[in-house]
């Protein structure tokens, strides 16, 4: 093994270890805060409850960040090429839609799913492709207002299968589109729409799609919505 690869493995291992060490106390804090709010240690005033609720929200943000760091490290740690199977992408997407149907209904989102006939199976790492698709789909739901629209389309040409997820959400500022797949980056307008988030989700998406020999890109206009495209080679 080359020195460069050894150093990379050590670095990834350090991230995983640190993330695990952070998650344990954060999870303990979450449990203790829940007990406080539940009255296990006596009744609280409304002011005390408000303060603890704010601490709980910050704790959830940190746990989410640690989870994203773990996900990214695990993706880099495990080579995708040794877990490839013939996968029907339509089955993965239908599973994701089923998982999100309650959230879609709660926001009264007009959701449409369209696909071409006779989609070919692809040789993929099913678990990681599911993570990539779910990250984009979750964002579409998260940043689309009540009563908005989301459309998911699967199409193909001779060489590639393409997935497009479009929404009528907050969109991305023009001067920030080039940074959207960068690690820890969040567009300015996302903080008002959704406070939680690590800025790792789309970076993870790009890592996964790149590792499969595919491409991911977007079209977006602030205030009008976004379209995310994933192209995967048909082999």
N, C-alpha and C positions, 0 to 999 in steps of 0.2 A: 504493500500500500504506500502511495506517495505521501510525502510530508504534508502537502497541501490538504489531501483528503483526511489525514489523521487530525490535523488542526481543526478542520471543519467539523469532524465528528466530536471532538472535545468541546468545541464551542456550542454545538447543538445540545450535547449532553449537559453542559453547564446551565443552559437556558431551561431545560426540562427540570433539572434538579432545583434550580432557584424558584421556578414556577410552582413546583410541588411544595416547597418550603413556605412560600407565600400563601398558598391556598389553604393550608391547614389552620393557621391562626385566623384567617378571614372567615372560614367556615365556622370556627368556634365562636367568633364574634357574632356572626349571623344568628347562631343558635341562642346565644346569651341575650341578644337584643330582642329576639322573638319571645323569650321568656319574660323579659321586662315588660314588653307591650302586652303580654298575656296576663299580667298581674300576678305572676308567680312570686314576686318579691314585695307585694303590696300594691295598693292602688296608686295610680299616677294622676297628677293634675293634667289638664288639657295642654298646658304649656310644656310640661315634661314629655308628654306623648308626641307633640309636634317636633320637639328636638330629636327624640329617638327615631322618629320616622325619617327625618332628614339624614340621620347617621346611617340608617338602614339603606336608604337610596344610594348613598356614597359607597357603602359596603358592597352593594350589588354591582355597581360600576367597576369596582376593583376586581371582584370575582369574575366578571365578564371579561375583563382585560387579561387576567391570568389564564382563563380558559382559552382565549384566542391565542395567547402566546404558546400554550401547550399544543394547540391544534397545528399552528404553524411549524413548531419544532418537530412534531411527529411526522408531518408531511415531508419535511426536508430529510428527516432521519431515515425514513423507509423508502427505498427505491420503488417507484411505481411500476417499473417494467416487469418485476417478478410477481405481480398480482393481477395480470391482465386476463380477463375472461371475455367471451362473447356476450354482450349485454344489449338488451332492447331498451333504448333510451326512453321510449314512450312509457314503459313500465315504471322507470325511475320517476319520471315527471308526474305520472298519475298518482304515485305514492306521495310525492311532495304536495300536490294539490289537495289530496285527502287530509294530510296533516294540517294544512293551513285553512281548510274550508270554514272552520268556526270563526277564525279571525277575519276572513274575507266577508263572511255574513255579518259579523258584528259591526263592520265599517260600511256595510251596504255598498260594497264595491261591485261594479259591473265587470265580472270576470269572463273572459272568453278563451277557450283553448282550441287551436286549429292545427291540423297536421296534414301532411301529404300521405297518400296511401303507399303501402309496401315500403316502409322505412327499413333499411338494412340494419342488421345488428352491427355493433361496433366493438372492437377489442379495447376494453377499458378497465381501469380500476374502479369498480362500481361504487365502493364506499367513498372514495375521494371525489369522483364526479358528482355524487349526490351532495357532498358538502359544498362544492362550487355552485351548483345550481340552486341549492337552498339559500346560500348567502345572497345571491342576486334576487331571488324570489322574495325572500324576507325583506330586503331593502325596498323592493317595489311596494309591498304591502305597508311597511312601516312609514314610508314617506309619501304615500298617496292619501289624500284627505278623505273623509267620510263622503260617500257618494261618488267617488272617482272611478276611473277605469283602469283595468290591467288586462293585457292581451299576451298570451303565450303562443308562439307559432313555431312549429318544426317543419323545415323544408330541406330539400337536398338537391345537389347537382351530381355530376358524374364522379367527382372526387371528394366532396365534403358534405357533411350533414350540418345544418345550421339551426341554432335555437335562438329565437328573438323574444325577449321579455320587455314589453313596453308598458309604460304607466303614465298617468296624468298627474304625477306628483310634483314635488317642489323643484325638480330639475337641478342642474349643476351650473354654477357661474362659469361663463365663457373662459375667464382667465385661470380657472382651476381644473379644467378637464384633463390637462396633460399630467396632473399629479394624482388623479383619482385612484390609480392602482398602486400608489406608493405606500410603503409601510407607515402606519400610524397617522395617515393623512385623512382628515375629514373636511368636506367643503364647509365654508363658513355658515351657510344657511341651514345645515343639518342640526346644529346645536339647539336652535330654537324649536325645531320640529320634533327632535328626539334627543334628549340629553345624554342617554347612555350610549356607549359605543367606544370601541378601542381604535378604530381606524385600521384594523388589520384584515377585515373581512374580504375586501376586494383584492388586497395583496395576496391573500391565500388563494383566491379564485385564479389569479393570474399564474401563480406558481403551479397549480394543478393543471390548468389548461396547457401551459407551456410544456409541462412534462409529458403530456399526451401528444405533443406535436401539433397542437391546435392554436387558435387565435381567439382573443377576446378584445372587444372594442365597444365604443358607445357613441351615440348621438344624443345630445341633450340641449335643452333650452331652459334657462332658469325661469321658474314660475309656470312652465307649460308641461314639463315631464321629461322622461328619459327613455331611451331604447338601448338595451344591452344585447350584444350579439356574441354568441359563442359558436365557433366553427371547429368541427372535429373531423379528422381525415377518415374516409371510408377505406378500410384495408381488408 
